[in-house]
Amino acid sequence: MAEFVWEARGRAGDLRRGTMEADDESIVNQRLRSQQLMPTKVKKKSTSLNIQFGSGVSAKDLVTFTRLFATMIDAGLPIVQCLDILQGQTENKRFAVVLADVKASVEQGSTFSDSLRRHPKVFDQLYTNLVQAGEVGGILDTILNRLAQYNEKAVKLRRQVTGALVYPSVVFVIFIALLVGLLGFVIPQFKGIFKDLGSDDELPWLTQKVVWASEAFTNHAILIFLGVGGLIFGWTVAYSRTPFKRAAHRVFLRMPVVGGVLKKIAVARFTRTLGTLLTSGVPILDAMDIVARTSGNLIIQDAILYARQKVSEGKNIASPLAESKVFPPMVVQMVGVGEQTGALDQMLTKIADFYEDEVDVAVAALTSLIEPMMMVGIGGTVGVVLVSMYLPIFSIAGKIKTT
């Protein structure tokens, strides 16, 4: 089954666009005509040259859409009219195509949530299930506002982590570029000078080692780059396999310092997502299944799915979460208190607020630890190279004085 991009005229002559999955072009034309649309252009979506990574819709686009949609629904506008307005307003062309397809699906008689499910890369399982709960309960505007708030919190959490990694990443790239420059260009120049001075056989030990490293790099640069590329490719392939990925996730959570930060991020995401789902009226088993799929860590996912299984057997959530030994004892105890008082959704929201603040502090502490270590590494590398290059010069100068 392929994906087709189509354009068609409505009964009033208005131009409509969208995408549709079908076996061939004739089926697309048939479906459009059954919707009282006159096809003007149907083209198979290219997959060879037009490579698309992700959905092409940013979190900011989604938050803006959700907020505006909630406001329009609250004002009493029909869903189709809301989609039509937002489709023409968005500057993201990919998002405009998605909204056009959602609008066409709603016009055909599908529910809004089912129409959103046609685009899982843009509207994930959490989003569509909450929208469905809003449709069933007649509180779609309230649910959309909660969704927008949830997405804003998720974006903020993501920015805390990515923002903290920007500086160390830039410094690391500069360090690699500096190392390549020293080994490939600077040290060979000094080596030529030492050879001209006749001191090739009398180089100090440190200088010999640095020159040896430079020669190894320049003589085998292609093999080194191929080896690094091979390691990256091998890691990517292995990481796509579930057993290796699960083992890697377990190692990540056990790493000193970094593991603590990852665990706090996972707890914040788990409690925020589950709290939002339960507040919106999603059944607890469905909510836990969605939370597990969006956890981002297979060890956390296994723990949540285990707790879900126990809940389906009539047990509470806190006990299986404690058995997994993944979640901190304080979180388990607060979840237990929330279950006993019948205010689990409110307790989860409070835990999420607390741990999001904890993530902010932990990420700042991690950054303050990484930055000096990287600066010392760069300074030490440059210092060793400079000392090793100047040692022979000092030795030659001493010999000249004695003579």
N, C-alpha and C positions, 0 to 999 in steps of 0.2 A: 504494500500500500504506500503510495507516494503522497506528497503534500503539494497542493496546487494553490497558486495565487489567482484570484478572480476579480473581475470588475463587471458590474451589471447595472442596468437601469431599472428603477422601480416603476410602479404604475403611474406615479406623478412625474416621471422623467428624471428623478434625482439619481445621482451616481453613487453607487455603493461599492465598497471594496472589502475583501476579506481573504481568509485562507480556509482550505478544506482538504481533508484527507480522503482519498478515493483511489480505486484501482486504475482508472484511466480518465481522460478528459471528458468522455461522453457522459460518464456518471455525474461529474460535476455539473455539466450543462443540464442534465435531467433534474438534478436536485434543485438547481437555481430556478428552473421553470416551474417546478412544483411549489416554489415559494412566491410565485407570481413575479419573478424577476427575469429580465431579458439579458442574457449574457452578452457582453461586448468584448471581453478578453479573458481567456483562461490559459494559464501558463504553468507548466510544471516548475516547482521551485528548484533552483539549481543547488546542488550539493557539492559540486567539484571545486568551483572557484569561490563561491560565496560562503565561506566557512564562518559560522557564527558560534562564538563562545558564550555560553550562558543564555539568558533570555533577552539581553539587550535592554532590559528595563531595570533602572536603578531603584534602590530602596527609597530614595527621595521621591522619585516619580510615583511609586506605589503609595507612599504616605500622603502625598498631595492629592492623588486621585481619591483615596479613601476618605480623607477629610472633606473634600468638596462634595463627594457623592453623598456622604452622611448629611451634610447641610442641605443639599437639594432634596433628598428624601424627606427630611424633617420639614421642609417647606411645602411638601405635598406634590412634588413633581413626579410624573411616572418614570419608571426605570428606563424605558427606551429613550425618553427625552433627555434624561440625565446622561446616559451613555453617548447620545448624539452630541450634546454640548461639550462633554469632556473630551470626546474624540477630536472635535475641531479645535479644542483649546490646547491640547498637549503638543509640545514641541518635539517629542520623541516619535519619530515616524514608525518605528517598530511597535511602540505601544498603541499608536493610533490604529494600526492594522489589527492588533489584538482586540481593541475595543470595538472596532467595526464588526469583527467576527462574533464577539459576545452579543452585540446588539442584534445582529441578524439571527442568532440562535434564540434570543429571547422573543423576537418577533415571530419566530416559527412556533412558539408555544412552550419552549423549554423554560425551566425555572432559572433564576439568576445564578444560583449556586452550580447547577449542572452546566450552564453556559460557561462559567468561570473554569470548571474542571476540564474544559477543552484545551486549556493552556496551563498545564501543570508547572512549567518552568517559570511562569509569572505569578500565578496564584497557587501557592502550595496547599497541602492537605489541611494545614491549620486554618488558612484563610477561608477555604471553601466550606469547611465544616462549621466554622463560626457563622458564615453567611447563611448557611442552611438553617442553623439554629435560630438566627434572627428572622428568617422567612417563616419558619414554623411558629415561632412565638409572637410574630407581629411586631418585633422590636428591631427591625433592620437598621434603623438610624442609630440606635443605642449600640448595637453590636459593631457597626462600622466605626463609631467613635472609639470603642474599646480596641478595635483592631489597629486604628491609627496610633493610639497611645502605645499599644504593645510594640508596634513596628518602630516607633520613635525611640522607645527604651532599648530595643534590640540594636538599632543603628548606633545609639550612644555607646552601648557596651562594646560593639564591634570597633567603633572609632577609638575607644580607650586602648584597646589591644593593638590595633594596627598603627595608631599614632605613636605608641611607645616603641614600636619596632622600626619605624622609619629611620630614626637617627642611627641606631646600631647597624642597620642594613646599609645605609649610605657609607658609614665609616668602614664597614667590612669590604665593600666594593672598592673604596679608595685604597684600602690596605692591600688588596689583591693586585690592583693596578700598579701600586707603588712597588710591590714585591717583584712583579713581572718586569717593570722598568729597571730595577736595580740588577736583577739576575741576567736580564737579556741585553742591556745596553750599557749601564754604568760600570759594572764590574769588568766586563771585557775590555773597556777602555783603559782601566787601571792595569789590567793584566798586560796589555801591550806596552804600557810605560815601564812596568817592572822588567819586561823582557829586554827592552832597549837599554835599561840600566845594568843588565847582566845579573840580576838578582833572582833569577828564576828558581835556582836550586836552593836558595837560602831564605825563602819566605818563612815568616813565623807560622806556627801551627794554626792559629786562628785564620790567618790569611789563606793558607792552603785549603782549609775546609770550605771557606766562603767561595774561593775560586773554583774548587771542585763542584760545589753546588751550582755555580753559574754555568760551568761547562756541561754538567749533566742536564741542566734545563735547556740550554741552547742546542745541544746535540739531540735531545729527545723531546723537544717541545711538542711536536705533532703527536707523539705517543702519549705524552702527559695529558694533552687536551682531549685526545680520544679516550684515554682512561677515565678522566673526569666525566666526560659525556656518557661513557658506558656505565659508570656508577650511578649517574642520575637516571639514565634510562632503566637500569636494572631495579633501582629503588621504585621508580614509577610503576613498572610492571608488577613487582612483588607487592607493592602497596595496594594494587587493585585486587589482590587476592584476599579474601576474607580472613583466613587463618593468620597470615602475616600481618594484616592490618590490625587484627585484634591484639596480637602480641605487641605490635608497635604502640598501640594505644595504652596497653598496660604499662609499658616502659615509660611512656610520657607521663602518666599519672604518678609514677614512683620516682621520677627525677627530682633531685633536691632543688628547692626554690621554685623551679619552673612547674613541677608537678602540683605544688600547692596552688599556684595561680590558675592552672588549668582546671583543677578541681573546683575552685571558687567560681570560675566562669561557668562550669557545667551546672553547679548548684543554682546559680542565679538564673540561668536559662531554663532549667527544669522547673523551678518554682514559679517563675514568671509565666511560662507557657501554660503549665497545668492550672495555675490560679486563674488565668484569663479564660481558659476553656470552661472550667467549672462555674465561674461567675456568669458565663454566657449561657449556661444551661446544657452544655454538651455532657452526655452520660460519662460516668467516670471511666468505664472500660474503654470507650472510644477515645476519651481524652488521654489516657495513659498510653494507648497505642500510638497516637499522634505525637505525643511528647517523646516517646522512645525513638521514633523515626527521625525526629528533628534534633536529637541530642548532640550529634556531631562526634560522639565517641562510642565505640562498640562496647566497651566495658560498662559505661553508664547505661547504654541501651539495653544490655543484657540484664542489668540490675532492675531497670524499670519494667521490662517485660516479665521478669520473675515476680516482681511485686504485683503486676497486673494479673498474672495467673493465680496468685494466692487470693487476690481480691475477688476474682471470679469464683473461687471456691468458698467464699463467704468470710474470709479473714480481712483484717484491717490493712492499711498501707504501711504503717510505721514498722511493724515487725519484720516483714520481708526486706524492707529498705535497710534495717539494722543488720540483718543476716548477710547482706551483700558486702558489708564493710567498705562501701564506696563513699557513702554520704556521711558527713560529720555527725557525731552523736547529738549535737545541739539541734541540727536540722531534723533528725529523726524524732527527737523529743517534742519539738514544736509541732511537727506534723501530727504526732500522737495527740497532743493537746487540742489541735484543731479538729481532729476527728471526734474526740470526746465531747467537745463543746458544740459541735455542729457548725463550726465556722472555718472549715478547712480552706475554703477559697480566700478568705480574708487573711488567715495565718500564712498561707503561701505567698500572698502579695507582700506581707510584712517581711518575710524571709528574703524575698527577692530584692526588696529595697535595701535591706541590710547588706546582702552579699554583693550587690552592685557597687555599693560604697566600698566594701572590702576589696573588690576587684580593682577599683581605682587606686586604693592605697597600695595594694600588692604589686600592681603594674608599675607604679611610680618607684617603689622600692627595687623592683627588678631592674628597671632602667638605670637607676642610680648605682646599681651593682655592676651592670654590664659596661657602662660607659667608661669608668676608670680602668677596667680590665683591658678593654680594647685599646685605650690610649696608651697604656703601659706596653701592650703587645706591639703596637706600631712604633712607639718611641724606642723600645728595646731592639726591635729588628733593625731600624735605621741606625741606631747607635752601634750595634755589633758590626754592621757593614762599614760604617765610617771608621771605626777603630781598626778593623782588619785591613782596610785600605791604607791607612796612614802609618801603621806599624812598620812596614818595609821602608817607607820614606824616612822615618826616624832612625831606623837601623842603618840605612845608607848614609844619612847625615852624620851619624856617630862614627862610621868608618872613615868618612872623609876628614873629620876633625883629627882622628888619631894618626892619619897619614900626613 
